[in-house]
Amino acid sequence: MLLTAKFIGWLSEGVIFSKSQAAEWGLMKLKSNWKEHLQNAKELRKNPVKAKLPEYSEWINNFDSIIIEASNDLYMQLNESESIL
């Protein structure tokens, strides 16, 4: 999810963000519902042991639909960028 935000940020802004920067950018700029999950992804990236906590393990177990939504957004952004090029 962080990489998806990073790629969309690059396609939209022309800037290569770090994963943490991409999470912050996505929280401010993305319009899709999956952006709400970027903070959790950023937190787990910095502190992977938190994945064992109940609130994060439940979130991880329901991750499929979030990833699909993020992937669809990236696909749409790629298509839009392709038509500009």
PDB file with one MODEL, atoms N, CA, C and O in Angstrom:
MODEL        1
ATOM      1  N   MET A   1       0.812  -1.169   0.000  1.00  0.00           N
ATOM      2  CA  MET A   1       0.000   0.000   0.000  1.00  0.00           C
ATOM      3  C   MET A   1       0.873   1.256   0.000  1.00  0.00           C
ATOM      4  O   MET A   1       0.557   2.232  -0.680  1.00  0.00           O
ATOM      5  N   LEU A   2       1.952   1.234   0.748  1.00  0.00           N
ATOM      6  CA  LEU A   2       2.867   2.374   0.756  1.00  0.00           C
ATOM      7  C   LEU A   2       3.523   2.553  -0.610  1.00  0.00           C
ATOM      8  O   LEU A   2       3.705   3.677  -1.079  1.00  0.00           O
ATOM      9  N   LEU A   3       3.872   1.447  -1.235  1.00  0.00           N
ATOM     10  CA  LEU A   3       4.450   1.540  -2.582  1.00  0.00           C
ATOM     11  C   LEU A   3       3.425   2.061  -3.590  1.00  0.00           C
ATOM     12  O   LEU A   3       3.777   2.811  -4.501  1.00  0.00           O
ATOM     13  N   THR A   4       2.189   1.674  -3.435  1.00  0.00           N
ATOM     14  CA  THR A   4       1.143   2.176  -4.323  1.00  0.00           C
ATOM     15  C   THR A   4       1.012   3.680  -4.174  1.00  0.00           C
ATOM     16  O   THR A   4       0.930   4.396  -5.172  1.00  0.00           O
ATOM     17  N   ALA A   5       0.990   4.169  -2.939  1.00  0.00           N
ATOM     18  CA  ALA A   5       0.932   5.615  -2.710  1.00  0.00           C
ATOM     19  C   ALA A   5       2.171   6.297  -3.279  1.00  0.00           C
ATOM     20  O   ALA A   5       2.092   7.393  -3.834  1.00  0.00           O
ATOM     21  N   LYS A   6       3.304   5.641  -3.136  1.00  0.00           N
ATOM     22  CA  LYS A   6       4.553   6.184  -3.675  1.00  0.00           C
ATOM     23  C   LYS A   6       4.491   6.309  -5.193  1.00  0.00           C
ATOM     24  O   LYS A   6       4.886   7.336  -5.745  1.00  0.00           O
ATOM     25  N   PHE A   7       4.000   5.277  -5.871  1.00  0.00           N
ATOM     26  CA  PHE A   7       3.899   5.303  -7.332  1.00  0.00           C
ATOM     27  C   PHE A   7       2.867   6.333  -7.803  1.00  0.00           C
ATOM     28  O   PHE A   7       3.114   7.062  -8.764  1.00  0.00           O
ATOM     29  N   ILE A   8       1.729   6.392  -7.140  1.00  0.00           N
ATOM     30  CA  ILE A   8       0.712   7.369  -7.516  1.00  0.00           C
ATOM     31  C   ILE A   8       1.240   8.784  -7.287  1.00  0.00           C
ATOM     32  O   ILE A   8       0.997   9.678  -8.098  1.00  0.00           O
ATOM     33  N   GLY A   9       1.954   8.984  -6.195  1.00  0.00           N
ATOM     34  CA  GLY A   9       2.562  10.290  -5.935  1.00  0.00           C
ATOM     35  C   GLY A   9       3.547  10.679  -7.019  1.00  0.00           C
ATOM     36  O   GLY A   9       3.580  11.831  -7.451  1.00  0.00           O
ATOM     37  N   TRP A  10       4.339   9.734  -7.453  1.00  0.00           N
ATOM     38  CA  TRP A  10       5.312   9.998  -8.520  1.00  0.00           C
ATOM     39  C   TRP A  10       4.606  10.341  -9.828  1.00  0.00           C
ATOM     40  O   TRP A  10       4.990  11.282 -10.524  1.00  0.00           O
ATOM     41  N   LEU A  11       3.566   9.565 -10.157  1.00  0.00           N
ATOM     42  CA  LEU A  11       2.826   9.823 -11.385  1.00  0.00           C
ATOM     43  C   LEU A  11       2.082  11.158 -11.335  1.00  0.00           C
ATOM     44  O   LEU A  11       1.978  11.853 -12.345  1.00  0.00           O
ATOM     45  N   SER A  12       1.571  11.510 -10.168  1.00  0.00           N
ATOM     46  CA  SER A  12       0.786  12.736 -10.019  1.00  0.00           C
ATOM     47  C   SER A  12       1.643  13.983  -9.863  1.00  0.00           C
ATOM     48  O   SER A  12       1.345  15.030 -10.438  1.00  0.00           O
ATOM     49  N   GLU A  13       2.706  13.862  -9.083  1.00  0.00           N
ATOM     50  CA  GLU A  13       3.496  15.029  -8.695  1.00  0.00           C
ATOM     51  C   GLU A  13       4.869  15.088  -9.360  1.00  0.00           C
ATOM     52  O   GLU A  13       5.505  16.141  -9.402  1.00  0.00           O
ATOM     53  N   GLY A  14       5.320  13.939  -9.882  1.00  0.00           N
ATOM     54  CA  GLY A  14       6.656  13.897 -10.463  1.00  0.00           C
ATOM     55  C   GLY A  14       7.752  13.885  -9.416  1.00  0.00           C
ATOM     56  O   GLY A  14       8.905  14.205  -9.707  1.00  0.00           O
ATOM     57  N   VAL A  15       7.392  13.517  -8.199  1.00  0.00           N
ATOM     58  CA  VAL A  15       8.336  13.486  -7.081  1.00  0.00           C
ATOM     59  C   VAL A  15       8.449  12.051  -6.586  1.00  0.00           C
ATOM     60  O   VAL A  15       7.450  11.339  -6.486  1.00  0.00           O
ATOM     61  N   ILE A  16       9.671  11.631  -6.277  1.00  0.00           N
ATOM     62  CA  ILE A  16       9.863  10.296  -5.705  1.00  0.00           C
ATOM     63  C   ILE A  16       9.892  10.440  -4.191  1.00  0.00           C
ATOM     64  O   ILE A  16      10.846  10.963  -3.615  1.00  0.00           O
ATOM     65  N   PHE A  17       8.830   9.967  -3.566  1.00  0.00           N
ATOM     66  CA  PHE A  17       8.698  10.036  -2.115  1.00  0.00           C
ATOM     67  C   PHE A  17       9.299   8.801  -1.454  1.00  0.00           C
ATOM     68  O   PHE A  17       9.385   7.740  -2.072  1.00  0.00           O
ATOM     69  N   SER A  18       9.709   8.938  -0.216  1.00  0.00           N
ATOM     70  CA  SER A  18      10.007   7.761   0.597  1.00  0.00           C
ATOM     71  C   SER A  18       8.659   7.122   0.937  1.00  0.00           C
ATOM     72  O   SER A  18       7.615   7.724   0.684  1.00  0.00           O
ATOM     73  N   LYS A  19       8.663   5.940   1.492  1.00  0.00           N
ATOM     74  CA  LYS A  19       7.402   5.297   1.858  1.00  0.00           C
ATOM     75  C   LYS A  19       6.662   6.109   2.916  1.00  0.00           C
ATOM     76  O   LYS A  19       5.442   6.256   2.841  1.00  0.00           O
ATOM     77  N   SER A  20       7.377   6.630   3.883  1.00  0.00           N
ATOM     78  CA  SER A  20       6.734   7.452   4.915  1.00  0.00           C
ATOM     79  C   SER A  20       6.181   8.739   4.322  1.00  0.00           C
ATOM     80  O   SER A  20       5.075   9.158   4.663  1.00  0.00           O
ATOM     81  N   GLN A  21       6.939   9.363   3.445  1.00  0.00           N
ATOM     82  CA  GLN A  21       6.456  10.573   2.780  1.00  0.00           C
ATOM     83  C   GLN A  21       5.238  10.269   1.913  1.00  0.00           C
ATOM     84  O   GLN A  21       4.298  11.061   1.844  1.00  0.00           O
ATOM     85  N   ALA A  22       5.268   9.120   1.256  1.00  0.00           N
ATOM     86  CA  ALA A  22       4.138   8.722   0.414  1.00  0.00           C
ATOM     87  C   ALA A  22       2.877   8.538   1.250  1.00  0.00           C
ATOM     88  O   ALA A  22       1.784   8.897   0.811  1.00  0.00           O
ATOM     89  N   ALA A  23       3.021   7.984   2.445  1.00  0.00           N
ATOM     90  CA  ALA A  23       1.870   7.830   3.341  1.00  0.00           C
ATOM     91  C   ALA A  23       1.305   9.201   3.704  1.00  0.00           C
ATOM     92  O   ALA A  23       0.092   9.402   3.657  1.00  0.00           O
ATOM     93  N   GLU A  24       2.160  10.130   4.061  1.00  0.00           N
ATOM     94  CA  GLU A  24       1.712  11.483   4.416  1.00  0.00           C
ATOM     95  C   GLU A  24       1.081  12.177   3.216  1.00  0.00           C
ATOM     96  O   GLU A  24       0.034  12.811   3.344  1.00  0.00           O
ATOM     97  N   TRP A  25       1.714  12.060   2.049  1.00  0.00           N
ATOM     98  CA  TRP A  25       1.169  12.649   0.834  1.00  0.00           C
ATOM     99  C   TRP A  25      -0.206  12.059   0.529  1.00  0.00           C
ATOM    100  O   TRP A  25      -1.152  12.787   0.227  1.00  0.00           O
ATOM    101  N   GLY A  26      -0.306  10.735   0.611  1.00  0.00           N
ATOM    102  CA  GLY A  26      -1.565  10.062   0.319  1.00  0.00           C
ATOM    103  C   GLY A  26      -2.686  10.474   1.256  1.00  0.00           C
ATOM    104  O   GLY A  26      -3.829  10.637   0.830  1.00  0.00           O
ATOM    105  N   LEU A  27      -2.364  10.640   2.524  1.00  0.00           N
ATOM    106  CA  LEU A  27      -3.381  11.068   3.479  1.00  0.00           C
ATOM    107  C   LEU A  27      -3.933  12.445   3.120  1.00  0.00           C
ATOM    108  O   LEU A  27      -5.110  12.726   3.346  1.00  0.00           O
ATOM    109  N   MET A  28      -3.085  13.295   2.566  1.00  0.00           N
ATOM    110  CA  MET A  28      -3.518  14.646   2.196  1.00  0.00           C
ATOM    111  C   MET A  28      -4.153  14.713   0.803  1.00  0.00           C
ATOM    112  O   MET A  28      -5.089  15.485   0.593  1.00  0.00           O
ATOM    113  N   LYS A  29      -3.663  13.921  -0.142  1.00  0.00           N
ATOM    114  CA  LYS A  29      -4.024  14.125  -1.544  1.00  0.00           C
ATOM    115  C   LYS A  29      -4.970  13.085  -2.144  1.00  0.00           C
ATOM    116  O   LYS A  29      -5.758  13.412  -3.031  1.00  0.00           O
ATOM    117  N   LEU A  30      -4.904  11.855  -1.680  1.00  0.00           N
ATOM    118  CA  LEU A  30      -5.734  10.812  -2.277  1.00  0.00           C
ATOM    119  C   LEU A  30      -7.192  10.987  -1.868  1.00  0.00           C
ATOM    120  O   LEU A  30      -7.489  11.452  -0.768  1.00  0.00           O
ATOM    121  N   LYS A  31      -8.087  10.612  -2.759  1.00  0.00           N
ATOM    122  CA  LYS A  31      -9.517  10.762  -2.492  1.00  0.00           C
ATOM    123  C   LYS A  31     -10.193   9.433  -2.174  1.00  0.00           C
ATOM    124  O   LYS A  31     -11.334   9.421  -1.713  1.00  0.00           O
ATOM    125  N   SER A  32      -9.526   8.344  -2.406  1.00  0.00           N
ATOM    126  CA  SER A  32     -10.110   7.017  -2.205  1.00  0.00           C
ATOM    127  C   SER A  32     -10.136   6.630  -0.726  1.00  0.00           C
ATOM    128  O   SER A  32      -9.383   7.160   0.091  1.00  0.00           O
ATOM    129  N   ASN A  33     -11.015   5.699  -0.415  1.00  0.00           N
ATOM    130  CA  ASN A  33     -11.173   5.256   0.973  1.00  0.00           C
ATOM    131  C   ASN A  33      -9.941   4.560   1.531  1.00  0.00           C
ATOM    132  O   ASN A  33      -9.710   4.591   2.740  1.00  0.00           O
ATOM    133  N   TRP A  34      -9.146   3.930   0.666  1.00  0.00           N
ATOM    134  CA  TRP A  34      -7.990   3.178   1.170  1.00  0.00           C
ATOM    135  C   TRP A  34      -6.948   4.077   1.806  1.00  0.00           C
ATOM    136  O   TRP A  34      -6.097   3.598   2.556  1.00  0.00           O
ATOM    137  N   LYS A  35      -6.997   5.381   1.519  1.00  0.00           N
ATOM    138  CA  LYS A  35      -6.003   6.294   2.098  1.00  0.00           C
ATOM    139  C   LYS A  35      -6.069   6.287   3.622  1.00  0.00           C
ATOM    140  O   LYS A  35      -5.068   6.552   4.288  1.00  0.00           O
ATOM    141  N   GLU A  36      -7.244   5.986   4.175  1.00  0.00           N
ATOM    142  CA  GLU A  36      -7.407   5.942   5.628  1.00  0.00           C
ATOM    143  C   GLU A  36      -6.493   4.898   6.282  1.00  0.00           C
ATOM    144  O   GLU A  36      -6.211   4.973   7.478  1.00  0.00           O
ATOM    145  N   HIS A  37      -6.044   3.946   5.501  1.00  0.00           N
ATOM    146  CA  HIS A  37      -5.228   2.854   6.026  1.00  0.00           C
ATOM    147  C   HIS A  37      -3.728   3.127   5.928  1.00  0.00           C
ATOM    148  O   HIS A  37      -2.918   2.340   6.417  1.00  0.00           O
ATOM    149  N   LEU A  38      -3.366   4.221   5.309  1.00  0.00           N
ATOM    150  CA  LEU A  38      -1.944   4.527   5.134  1.00  0.00           C
ATOM    151  C   LEU A  38      -1.232   4.757   6.467  1.00  0.00           C
ATOM    152  O   LEU A  38      -0.066   4.391   6.620  1.00  0.00           O
ATOM    153  N   GLN A  39      -1.917   5.351   7.416  1.00  0.00           N
ATOM    154  CA  GLN A  39      -1.287   5.598   8.718  1.00  0.00           C
ATOM    155  C   GLN A  39      -0.947   4.282   9.410  1.00  0.00           C
ATOM    156  O   GLN A  39       0.133   4.148   9.985  1.00  0.00           O
ATOM    157  N   ASN A  40      -1.857   3.311   9.360  1.00  0.00           N
ATOM    158  CA  ASN A  40      -1.570   1.991   9.940  1.00  0.00           C
ATOM    159  C   ASN A  40      -0.392   1.336   9.227  1.00  0.00           C
ATOM    160  O   ASN A  40       0.486   0.761   9.870  1.00  0.00           O
ATOM    161  N   ALA A  41      -0.375   1.423   7.904  1.00  0.00           N
ATOM    162  CA  ALA A  41       0.719   0.818   7.136  1.00  0.00           C
ATOM    163  C   ALA A  41       2.052   1.465   7.499  1.00  0.00           C
ATOM    164  O   ALA A  41       3.059   0.777   7.660  1.00  0.00           O
ATOM    165  N   LYS A  42       2.052   2.772   7.625  1.00  0.00           N
ATOM    166  CA  LYS A  42       3.266   3.493   7.998  1.00  0.00           C
ATOM    167  C   LYS A  42       3.721   3.085   9.409  1.00  0.00           C
ATOM    168  O   LYS A  42       4.909   2.874   9.651  1.00  0.00           O
ATOM    169  N   GLU A  43       2.783   2.981  10.307  1.00  0.00           N
ATOM    170  CA  GLU A  43       3.095   2.607  11.686  1.00  0.00           C
ATOM    171  C   GLU A  43       3.687   1.197  11.755  1.00  0.00           C
ATOM    172  O   GLU A  43       4.662   0.965  12.471  1.00  0.00           O
ATOM    173  N   LEU A  44       3.095   0.255  11.008  1.00  0.00           N
ATOM    174  CA  LEU A  44       3.619  -1.115  11.012  1.00  0.00           C
ATOM    175  C   LEU A  44       4.976  -1.205  10.335  1.00  0.00           C
ATOM    176  O   LEU A  44       5.810  -2.025  10.720  1.00  0.00           O
ATOM    177  N   ARG A  45       5.202  -0.381   9.344  1.00  0.00           N
ATOM    178  CA  ARG A  45       6.511  -0.371   8.683  1.00  0.00           C
ATOM    179  C   ARG A  45       7.592   0.058   9.661  1.00  0.00           C
ATOM    180  O   ARG A  45       8.696  -0.485   9.656  1.00  0.00           O
ATOM    181  N   LYS A  46       7.272   1.029  10.496  1.00  0.00           N
ATOM    182  CA  LYS A  46       8.248   1.524  11.472  1.00  0.00           C
ATOM    183  C   LYS A  46       8.368   0.607  12.684  1.00  0.00           C
ATOM    184  O   LYS A  46       9.437   0.511  13.287  1.00  0.00           O
ATOM    185  N   ASN A  47       7.283  -0.063  13.042  1.00  0.00           N
ATOM    186  CA  ASN A  47       7.256  -0.927  14.228  1.00  0.00           C
ATOM    187  C   ASN A  47       6.582  -2.253  13.893  1.00  0.00           C
ATOM    188  O   ASN A  47       5.438  -2.469  14.293  1.00  0.00           O
ATOM    189  N   PRO A  48       7.257  -3.148  13.171  1.00  0.00           N
ATOM    190  CA  PRO A  48       6.627  -4.399  12.729  1.00  0.00           C
ATOM    191  C   PRO A  48       6.112  -5.288  13.856  1.00  0.00           C
ATOM    192  O   PRO A  48       5.209  -6.092  13.627  1.00  0.00           O
ATOM    193  N   VAL A  49       6.650  -5.171  15.049  1.00  0.00           N
ATOM    194  CA  VAL A  49       6.179  -6.003  16.158  1.00  0.00           C
ATOM    195  C   VAL A  49       4.735  -5.690  16.534  1.00  0.00           C
ATOM    196  O   VAL A  49       4.073  -6.502  17.181  1.00  0.00           O
ATOM    197  N   LYS A  50       4.245  -4.521  16.134  1.00  0.00           N
ATOM    198  CA  LYS A  50       2.858  -4.164  16.420  1.00  0.00           C
ATOM    199  C   LYS A  50       1.870  -5.039  15.667  1.00  0.00           C
ATOM    200  O   LYS A  50       0.685  -5.058  16.001  1.00  0.00           O
ATOM    201  N   ALA A  51       2.333  -5.758  14.664  1.00  0.00           N
ATOM    202  CA  ALA A  51       1.451  -6.641  13.893  1.00  0.00           C
ATOM    203  C   ALA A  51       0.837  -7.714  14.777  1.00  0.00           C
ATOM    204  O   ALA A  51      -0.184  -8.302  14.419  1.00  0.00           O
ATOM    205  N   LYS A  52       1.442  -7.975  15.921  1.00  0.00           N
ATOM    206  CA  LYS A  52       0.926  -8.985  16.845  1.00  0.00           C
ATOM    207  C   LYS A  52      -0.167  -8.438  17.751  1.00  0.00           C
ATOM    208  O   LYS A  52      -0.857  -9.208  18.419  1.00  0.00           O
ATOM    209  N   LEU A  53      -0.333  -7.126  17.783  1.00  0.00           N
ATOM    210  CA  LEU A  53      -1.389  -6.518  18.596  1.00  0.00           C
ATOM    211  C   LEU A  53      -2.747  -6.783  17.953  1.00  0.00           C
ATOM    212  O   LEU A  53      -2.859  -6.786  16.727  1.00  0.00           O
ATOM    213  N   PRO A  54      -3.777  -7.005  18.763  1.00  0.00           N
ATOM    214  CA  PRO A  54      -5.097  -7.366  18.223  1.00  0.00           C
ATOM    215  C   PRO A  54      -5.643  -6.376  17.189  1.00  0.00           C
ATOM    216  O   PRO A  54      -6.198  -6.797  16.174  1.00  0.00           O
ATOM    217  N   GLU A  55      -5.495  -5.085  17.427  1.00  0.00           N
ATOM    218  CA  GLU A  55      -6.066  -4.112  16.484  1.00  0.00           C
ATOM    219  C   GLU A  55      -5.365  -4.147  15.127  1.00  0.00           C
ATOM    220  O   GLU A  55      -5.995  -3.902  14.098  1.00  0.00           O
ATOM    221  N   TYR A  56      -4.070  -4.449  15.119  1.00  0.00           N
ATOM    222  CA  TYR A  56      -3.349  -4.545  13.852  1.00  0.00           C
ATOM    223  C   TYR A  56      -3.549  -5.899  13.191  1.00  0.00           C
ATOM    224  O   TYR A  56      -3.659  -5.971  11.967  1.00  0.00           O
ATOM    225  N   SER A  57      -3.598  -6.967  13.964  1.00  0.00           N
ATOM    226  CA  SER A  57      -3.780  -8.290  13.353  1.00  0.00           C
ATOM    227  C   SER A  57      -5.155  -8.391  12.692  1.00  0.00           C
ATOM    228  O   SER A  57      -5.284  -9.005  11.633  1.00  0.00           O
ATOM    229  N   GLU A  58      -6.173  -7.802  13.295  1.00  0.00           N
ATOM    230  CA  GLU A  58      -7.503  -7.784  12.671  1.00  0.00           C
ATOM    231  C   GLU A  58      -7.469  -6.971  11.377  1.00  0.00           C
ATOM    232  O   GLU A  58      -8.060  -7.366  10.372  1.00  0.00           O
ATOM    233  N   TRP A  59      -6.780  -5.845  11.410  1.00  0.00           N
ATOM    234  CA  TRP A  59      -6.635  -4.997  10.224  1.00  0.00           C
ATOM    235  C   TRP A  59      -5.923  -5.769   9.107  1.00  0.00           C
ATOM    236  O   TRP A  59      -6.345  -5.718   7.951  1.00  0.00           O
ATOM    237  N   ILE A  60      -4.867  -6.469   9.442  1.00  0.00           N
ATOM    238  CA  ILE A  60      -4.108  -7.248   8.456  1.00  0.00           C
ATOM    239  C   ILE A  60      -4.977  -8.354   7.854  1.00  0.00           C
ATOM    240  O   ILE A  60      -4.885  -8.633   6.658  1.00  0.00           O
ATOM    241  N   ASN A  61      -5.805  -8.973   8.663  1.00  0.00           N
ATOM    242  CA  ASN A  61      -6.669 -10.049   8.171  1.00  0.00           C
ATOM    243  C   ASN A  61      -7.715  -9.558   7.169  1.00  0.00           C
ATOM    244  O   ASN A  61      -8.233 -10.349   6.381  1.00  0.00           O
ATOM    245  N   ASN A  62      -8.023  -8.282   7.192  1.00  0.00           N
ATOM    246  CA  ASN A  62      -9.007  -7.706   6.278  1.00  0.00           C
ATOM    247  C   ASN A  62      -8.343  -6.852   5.198  1.00  0.00           C
ATOM    248  O   ASN A  62      -8.970  -5.954   4.635  1.00  0.00           O
ATOM    249  N   PHE A  63      -7.111  -7.128   4.923  1.00  0.00           N
ATOM    250  CA  PHE A  63      -6.270  -6.310   4.059  1.00  0.00           C
ATOM    251  C   PHE A  63      -6.567  -6.473   2.571  1.00  0.00           C
ATOM    252  O   PHE A  63      -6.289  -5.562   1.791  1.00  0.00           O
ATOM    253  N   ASP A  64      -7.127  -7.615   2.157  1.00  0.00           N
ATOM    254  CA  ASP A  64      -7.327  -7.906   0.734  1.00  0.00           C
ATOM    255  C   ASP A  64      -8.107  -6.814   0.007  1.00  0.00           C
ATOM    256  O   ASP A  64      -7.680  -6.349  -1.049  1.00  0.00           O
ATOM    257  N   SER A  65      -9.233  -6.407   0.559  1.00  0.00           N
ATOM    258  CA  SER A  65     -10.066  -5.417  -0.121  1.00  0.00           C
ATOM    259  C   SER A  65      -9.372  -4.057  -0.202  1.00  0.00           C
ATOM    260  O   SER A  65      -9.572  -3.311  -1.161  1.00  0.00           O
ATOM    261  N   ILE A  66      -8.568  -3.739   0.792  1.00  0.00           N
ATOM    262  CA  ILE A  66      -7.820  -2.473   0.795  1.00  0.00           C
ATOM    263  C   ILE A  66      -6.786  -2.491  -0.327  1.00  0.00           C
ATOM    264  O   ILE A  66      -6.651  -1.515  -1.066  1.00  0.00           O
ATOM    265  N   ILE A  67      -6.063  -3.588  -0.454  1.00  0.00           N
ATOM    266  CA  ILE A  67      -5.048  -3.721  -1.496  1.00  0.00           C
ATOM    267  C   ILE A  67      -5.679  -3.675  -2.882  1.00  0.00           C
ATOM    268  O   ILE A  67      -5.126  -3.061  -3.794  1.00  0.00           O
ATOM    269  N   ILE A  68      -6.819  -4.314  -3.046  1.00  0.00           N
ATOM    270  CA  ILE A  68      -7.504  -4.304  -4.342  1.00  0.00           C
ATOM    271  C   ILE A  68      -7.909  -2.879  -4.709  1.00  0.00           C
ATOM    272  O   ILE A  68      -7.720  -2.454  -5.848  1.00  0.00           O
ATOM    273  N   GLU A  69      -8.458  -2.149  -3.762  1.00  0.00           N
ATOM    274  CA  GLU A  69      -8.857  -0.764  -4.026  1.00  0.00           C
ATOM    275  C   GLU A  69      -7.642   0.101  -4.386  1.00  0.00           C
ATOM    276  O   GLU A  69      -7.702   0.894  -5.325  1.00  0.00           O
ATOM    277  N   ALA A  70      -6.556  -0.050  -3.649  1.00  0.00           N
ATOM    278  CA  ALA A  70      -5.335   0.712  -3.937  1.00  0.00           C
ATOM    279  C   ALA A  70      -4.783   0.343  -5.311  1.00  0.00           C
ATOM    280  O   ALA A  70      -4.360   1.219  -6.066  1.00  0.00           O
ATOM    281  N   SER A  71      -4.786  -0.933  -5.632  1.00  0.00           N
ATOM    282  CA  SER A  71      -4.297  -1.396  -6.938  1.00  0.00           C
ATOM    283  C   SER A  71      -5.142  -0.840  -8.079  1.00  0.00           C
ATOM    284  O   SER A  71      -4.610  -0.465  -9.124  1.00  0.00           O
ATOM    285  N   ASN A  72      -6.449  -0.787  -7.880  1.00  0.00           N
ATOM    286  CA  ASN A  72      -7.330  -0.218  -8.896  1.00  0.00           C
ATOM    287  C   ASN A  72      -7.026   1.263  -9.117  1.00  0.00           C
ATOM    288  O   ASN A  72      -7.033   1.736 -10.253  1.00  0.00           O
ATOM    289  N   ASP A  73      -6.762   1.993  -8.039  1.00  0.00           N
ATOM    290  CA  ASP A  73      -6.397   3.403  -8.167  1.00  0.00           C
ATOM    291  C   ASP A  73      -5.092   3.575  -8.933  1.00  0.00           C
ATOM    292  O   ASP A  73      -4.977   4.465  -9.775  1.00  0.00           O
ATOM    293  N   LEU A  74      -4.118   2.734  -8.648  1.00  0.00           N
ATOM    294  CA  LEU A  74      -2.849   2.809  -9.359  1.00  0.00           C
ATOM    295  C   LEU A  74      -3.060   2.494 -10.836  1.00  0.00           C
ATOM    296  O   LEU A  74      -2.496   3.166 -11.699  1.00  0.00           O
ATOM    297  N   TYR A  75      -3.855   1.493 -11.127  1.00  0.00           N
ATOM    298  CA  TYR A  75      -4.148   1.135 -12.514  1.00  0.00           C
ATOM    299  C   TYR A  75      -4.790   2.310 -13.256  1.00  0.00           C
ATOM    300  O   TYR A  75      -4.411   2.610 -14.388  1.00  0.00           O
ATOM    301  N   MET A  76      -5.757   2.972 -12.623  1.00  0.00           N
ATOM    302  CA  MET A  76      -6.403   4.128 -13.246  1.00  0.00           C
ATOM    303  C   MET A  76      -5.404   5.262 -13.473  1.00  0.00           C
ATOM    304  O   MET A  76      -5.417   5.912 -14.518  1.00  0.00           O
ATOM    305  N   GLN A  77      -4.539   5.491 -12.483  1.00  0.00           N
ATOM    306  CA  GLN A  77      -3.530   6.549 -12.614  1.00  0.00           C
ATOM    307  C   GLN A  77      -2.557   6.239 -13.748  1.00  0.00           C
ATOM    308  O   GLN A  77      -2.167   7.134 -14.498  1.00  0.00           O
ATOM    309  N   LEU A  78      -2.169   4.981 -13.872  1.00  0.00           N
ATOM    310  CA  LEU A  78      -1.290   4.583 -14.973  1.00  0.00           C
ATOM    311  C   LEU A  78      -1.958   4.817 -16.322  1.00  0.00           C
ATOM    312  O   LEU A  78      -1.323   5.298 -17.260  1.00  0.00           O
ATOM    313  N   ASN A  79      -3.224   4.479 -16.416  1.00  0.00           N
ATOM    314  CA  ASN A  79      -3.957   4.697 -17.670  1.00  0.00           C
ATOM    315  C   ASN A  79      -4.052   6.175 -18.003  1.00  0.00           C
ATOM    316  O   ASN A  79      -3.892   6.559 -19.162  1.00  0.00           O
ATOM    317  N   GLU A  80      -4.309   7.008 -17.007  1.00  0.00           N
ATOM    318  CA  GLU A  80      -4.381   8.450 -17.234  1.00  0.00           C
ATOM    319  C   GLU A  80      -3.017   9.001 -17.649  1.00  0.00           C
ATOM    320  O   GLU A  80      -2.931   9.834 -18.552  1.00  0.00           O
ATOM    321  N   SER A  81      -1.974   8.548 -17.006  1.00  0.00           N
ATOM    322  CA  SER A  81      -0.626   9.014 -17.328  1.00  0.00           C
ATOM    323  C   SER A  81      -0.222   8.568 -18.715  1.00  0.00           C
ATOM    324  O   SER A  81       0.453   9.310 -19.428  1.00  0.00           O
ATOM    325  N   GLU A  82      -0.617   7.380 -19.112  1.00  0.00           N
ATOM    326  CA  GLU A  82      -0.282   6.846 -20.429  1.00  0.00           C
ATOM    327  C   GLU A  82      -0.909   7.695 -21.532  1.00  0.00           C
ATOM    328  O   GLU A  82      -0.293   7.915 -22.575  1.00  0.00           O
ATOM    329  N   SER A  83      -2.125   8.168 -21.303  1.00  0.00           N
ATOM    330  CA  SER A  83      -2.788   8.979 -22.317  1.00  0.00           C
ATOM    331  C   SER A  83      -2.161  10.366 -22.427  1.00  0.00           C
ATOM    332  O   SER A  83      -2.247  10.993 -23.483  1.00  0.00           O
ATOM    333  N   ILE A  84      -1.541  10.851 -21.375  1.00  0.00           N
ATOM    334  CA  ILE A  84      -0.857  12.149 -21.399  1.00  0.00           C
ATOM    335  C   ILE A  84       0.457  12.035 -22.170  1.00  0.00           C
ATOM    336  O   ILE A  84       0.838  12.949 -22.901  1.00  0.00           O
ATOM    337  N   LEU A  85       1.144  10.903 -21.999  1.00  0.00           N
ATOM    338  CA  LEU A  85       2.423  10.702 -22.674  1.00  0.00           C
ATOM    339  C   LEU A  85       2.179  10.472 -24.137  1.00  0.00           C
ATOM    340  O   LEU A  85       3.127  10.279 -24.898  1.00  0.00           O
TER     341      LEU A  85
ENDMDL
END
